[in-house]
Amino acid sequence: MTNDTERNTTTGPAASAGRLLLIGEGLHVMNPALVRAIRERDARRILDMARRQVAAGADALDLNPGQSRELCRLTPWLVELVQEELETSFFLSSHVLRMEQALRVHRGRATINAVTAGERELAGAMEKAMAFDAGLVVLLVSPELTPAGVDEWLQLAARVLETAARTGMEPGRLYLDPVISCRPDPMTWHLGGGLPDMETIIESIRMIGELSDRQVKTIVALSNASLCLPPGRRSDLHCRLLPMLVEAGLDAVILNCNDLRLMAIARDPGALLRPAA
């Protein structure tokens, strides 16, 4: 794969040292406007979606066309379209592990988003990521273990680090995602509307940083925290959660860049935590 990586001309996703990496979520199959634009090959509309996110402060863009083979086959076109106009990099959905052309045409370091920590899947994904000089997001879930608390998340994080050592994957190219999700059991819906157990997520992020001596990065998809809420209440929750996650050591976040209040907080998440003068 040497020739492919040599032709890359930009670096991968990067924020300045110590700053939260901001990844725009808008180029996702859950966005009906994107799906329509891809199917119609509407380059102007797709570029407008990408431009607005970068202009709002996104350091990288998450690109997820879903499971449709029709849309997945167009991922290389989307990557080239956007990178011809904008200096940005992509978090590419894991279908690129099978359909590699998007990794070949990507300028700079792409990041594959995401694979689980299942033993059978993980090593192969790391080897493919290394072949294309890519980063890799690993969801801290597996077929063998569904975490119910901090200890289970740390167990899976340790597995990821062990696999990285065995395959030769640089820990600095890994993003570990403890997977924020609404809780499905009826009792939590009765007591808390199904909202995620954020205390456990926050502690897991803190402990993963300590476990890896800050070698690997942590990442969350912030909008997953509010899927159980009506649209009008989602932004408030995101704005409250993000500073707490960053204080715990969060390195990267996939978020709604069109939410101006959230982006202001994302650029200075410590502001809400500092005592008033």
C-alpha positions in Angstrom: 0.0 0.0 0.0 3.1 2.3 0.0 2.2 4.1 -3.2 -1.3 4.9 -1.8 0.1 6.5 1.4 2.8 8.4 -0.4 0.3 10.2 -2.6 -1.5 11.6 0.4 -0.9 15.3 0.7 -2.5 16.4 4.0 -2.2 15.2 7.5 -5.0 13.4 9.4 -7.5 14.9 11.8 -5.7 17.1 14.2 -6.6 19.7 16.9 -3.9 21.8 18.6 -2.3 20.1 21.6 -4.7 19.6 24.4 -7.7 20.7 22.4 -10.8 18.7 21.8 -11.0 17.2 18.3 -14.4 18.2 16.8 -15.9 15.9 14.2 -19.0 17.0 12.3 -21.8 14.4 12.2 -23.9 15.9 9.3 -22.7 13.5 6.5 -24.6 10.6 7.9 -27.3 8.3 6.5 -29.7 9.5 9.2 -29.7 12.9 7.4 -32.3 12.5 4.7 -31.0 15.5 2.8 -27.6 13.8 2.5 -29.1 10.6 1.2 -31.2 12.5 -1.4 -28.1 14.5 -2.5 -26.0 11.4 -2.9 -28.6 9.6 -4.9 -29.0 12.7 -7.1 -25.2 13.2 -7.4 -25.9 16.7 -6.2 -22.3 17.9 -5.6 -23.3 21.4 -4.8 -25.6 20.4 -1.9 -23.1 17.9 -0.6 -20.3 20.4 -0.6 -22.5 23.0 1.1 -23.2 20.5 3.9 -19.4 19.9 4.3 -18.5 23.5 4.1 -21.0 24.6 6.8 -19.5 22.1 9.2 -15.9 23.1 8.5 -16.8 26.8 8.8 -18.5 26.1 12.1 -15.3 24.6 13.5 -15.2 20.9 12.5 -11.6 19.5 12.5 -12.8 16.4 10.6 -16.1 15.0 9.1 -17.8 11.8 9.9 -19.0 10.1 6.7 -21.4 7.3 7.1 -23.6 6.3 4.1 -25.2 3.4 6.0 -25.4 -0.2 4.8 -26.8 0.4 1.3 -24.3 -1.0 -1.2 -25.5 1.7 -3.7 -24.5 4.5 -1.3 -21.3 2.8 0.0 -20.0 2.4 -3.5 -20.1 6.2 -3.8 -17.9 6.9 -0.8 -14.7 7.4 -2.8 -16.5 10.0 -5.0 -17.7 11.8 -1.8 -14.2 11.8 -0.3 -12.6 13.2 -3.5 -15.4 15.7 -4.0 -15.0 17.2 -0.6 -11.2 17.1 -0.4 -10.9 18.8 -3.7 -12.6 21.8 -2.2 -11.8 21.7 1.6 -8.8 20.8 3.6 -10.3 18.3 5.9 -10.1 14.6 6.7 -12.7 11.9 7.2 -13.9 9.4 9.8 -15.1 6.7 7.3 -17.6 4.1 8.3 -16.3 0.5 8.6 -17.5 -0.6 5.2 -14.2 0.7 3.9 -12.5 -2.3 5.5 -14.2 -4.3 2.6 -14.5 -1.6 0.0 -11.0 0.0 0.2 -11.1 2.5 -2.6 -12.1 5.4 -0.2 -9.0 4.7 1.8 -6.9 4.7 -1.3 -8.1 8.1 -2.5 -8.3 9.8 0.9 -5.7 12.6 1.2 -3.9 12.4 4.5 -4.8 10.1 7.4 -8.4 8.7 7.3 -9.9 7.2 10.4 -12.1 4.1 10.2 -15.2 4.5 12.4 -15.8 1.9 13.8 -15.3 -1.7 14.8 -16.1 -3.6 18.0 -13.6 -4.9 20.5 -14.6 -8.5 19.5 -11.4 -10.6 19.2 -12.1 -11.9 15.7 -12.8 -8.5 14.2 -10.3 -6.3 16.0 -6.9 -7.6 14.8 -7.9 -7.7 11.2 -9.2 -4.1 11.4 -6.0 -3.0 13.0 -3.9 -4.6 10.2 -6.1 -3.0 7.5 -5.8 0.4 9.2 -2.0 0.1 9.4 -1.9 -0.9 5.7 -3.5 2.4 4.8 -1.9 4.5 7.5 -5.3 5.1 9.0 -6.6 5.7 12.5 -9.3 3.4 14.0 -12.2 3.9 16.3 -13.0 0.9 18.5 -16.4 0.5 20.2 -16.0 -0.9 23.7 -18.5 -3.6 23.2 -18.0 -7.2 21.9 -20.1 -10.3 21.2 -18.5 -11.9 24.2 -19.1 -9.0 26.6 -21.7 -6.2 26.9 -20.3 -3.8 29.5 -22.5 -3.0 32.4 -20.0 -0.8 34.3 -16.5 0.7 34.4 -14.8 -2.7 35.1 -16.1 -4.2 31.9 -15.2 -1.2 29.8 -11.7 -1.3 31.2 -11.5 -5.0 30.4 -12.3 -4.3 26.8 -9.9 -1.4 26.7 -7.2 -3.6 27.9 -8.0 -6.1 25.2 -7.7 -3.4 22.6 -4.3 -2.3 23.9 -3.0 -5.9 24.0 -4.2 -6.4 20.4 -2.5 -3.2 19.3 0.8 -4.4 20.9 0.5 -7.7 19.2 -0.3 -6.3 15.7 2.1 -3.3 16.0 -0.7 -0.7 15.8 0.4 2.6 17.3 -1.8 3.4 20.4 -1.9 7.0 19.3 -3.9 6.1 16.2 -6.7 4.5 18.3 -9.9 6.1 19.5 -11.8 4.1 22.2 -15.6 4.7 22.4 -17.5 3.6 25.5 -20.7 3.9 23.4 -23.2 6.3 24.9 -26.7 4.9 24.4 -30.2 5.3 25.9 -31.0 2.6 28.4 -33.8 0.3 27.3 -35.1 -1.3 30.5 -38.5 0.0 31.7 -37.3 1.0 35.2 -34.8 3.5 33.8 -37.4 4.9 31.5 -39.7 5.4 34.5 -37.1 7.0 36.6 -34.9 8.9 34.1 -36.6 8.8 30.8 -34.1 6.2 29.5 -31.2 8.7 29.6 -27.7 7.1 29.6 -25.8 6.4 32.8 -23.4 9.3 32.2 -21.6 9.0 35.5 -20.4 5.6 34.5 -19.4 6.8 31.0 -17.5 9.8 32.5 -15.7 7.5 35.0 -14.8 5.1 32.2 -13.3 7.9 30.1 -11.2 9.0 33.1 -10.0 5.4 33.8 -9.2 4.6 30.1 -6.9 7.5 30.1 -5.1 6.3 33.2 -5.0 2.7 31.9 -3.3 3.7 28.7 -1.2 6.5 30.2 -3.0 8.8 27.8 -1.6 6.9 24.8 -4.9 6.1 23.2 -7.6 8.7 22.6 -11.2 8.6 23.8 -14.2 9.6 21.6 -18.0 9.7 21.9 -20.9 10.4 19.6 -22.6 13.0 21.6 -26.0 13.0 19.9 -26.5 9.3 21.0 -27.0 10.6 24.5 -30.2 12.3 23.6 -31.9 9.9 21.2 -34.6 9.3 23.7 -35.5 13.0 24.1 -37.7 15.2 21.9 -35.8 17.4 19.5 -36.3 20.6 21.5 -34.5 19.2 24.5 -31.5 17.6 22.9 -29.2 20.6 22.6 -29.5 21.5 26.3 -28.4 18.0 27.3 -25.5 18.1 24.9 -24.4 21.4 26.2 -24.5 20.2 29.8 -22.7 16.9 29.1 -19.8 18.0 26.9 -17.8 20.0 29.5 -18.1 17.1 32.0 -16.8 14.6 29.4 -13.9 16.9 28.5 -13.0 17.4 32.2 -12.8 13.6 32.5 -10.3 13.5 29.6 -12.4 13.1 26.4 -10.2 13.7 23.3 -12.6 13.7 20.4 -16.4 14.2 19.9 -18.7 13.6 17.0 -21.3 16.3 17.3 -23.9 18.6 15.6 -21.8 21.4 14.2 -25.0 23.3 13.2 -25.8 23.8 16.9 -24.1 27.2 17.5 -24.4 27.2 21.3 -22.9 23.7 21.4 -20.0 24.6 19.1 -19.2 27.7 21.3 -19.0 25.3 24.3 -17.0 22.8 22.3 -14.4 25.4 21.5 -14.0 26.3 25.2 -15.6 23.5 27.2 -13.9 24.6 30.4 -15.8 27.9 30.5 -18.9 26.4 32.0 -16.8 24.7 34.7 -14.7 27.7 35.8 -16.1 29.6 38.8 -17.4 33.0 38.1 -15.0 35.9 38.8 
